[in-house]
Amino acid sequence: MHKGFRIIIAVSVIACAQTAFLFAAPLFYKDVESRMAAKEYDKAESIIGIYLSLNDKDVTALSMLGRLYQETGDKKKAAQALNKALKIDPDYPPAHFFLGKNYYREMKTADAVSEFAIFRAKMDRFPGLNKEDQLFCLDALDEIGEVYFDLKMAEEFYAVNQEILKMSPDDETATYNLGVYYYVYSHSNSRAYQLFNKVIEAYPDSYLAKKARYNIEFIRANPDSRMAADFDFIDKL
């Protein structure tokens, strides 16, 4: 997986004066990100709260707050923060992504799928998709792909992995996932072999390469995927 809420950049101490604080806003995002990575959720929440008391319409901060509540298991507060962000800016992609995750955890699958579709449609809101934005989008699309696979949404699973490869042509995870697609859904063993072997050749020592080798042996033993008992060996991508 491509890690992180990477659309944001930076690290800082909160300034007391509003003008200085707002000038330091990009630095604030990274500080919160590092606190969350260290699981210092109370500190992260406190920093976001101080910032939002001065700038309550910052959709990035609100989205980070929603993500923080997701990680601490408070789905209700997560939804409140994310919906507030979307009232301010309905086109802000990360808020749609995190709201979709929130819905999925609440088992509201139709709402989750709808939010993921909006996120995918609005990714072009990131002008130029710089490296940080791209890493965030790749990570988000990975997670969305897992949801599509779990929900057996074959065409959406295929499409989202194609989107990843369009952004990052050598992406290991998307290449592996398409191998899964061709065996499970398209019943094209030759294409599945080709993609799994591509993962093995490009990343011979990786975890996915190990899974790809296993998958090839599984396919050889079960050439007709429609006759296989289950797909537990690949359902955790």
Summary of the structure (lengths in Angstrom):
residues: 237
radius of gyration: 19.9
end to end distance: 9.1
largest distance: 67.7
contacts: 739
relative contact order: 0.08
helix: 71%
strand: 0%
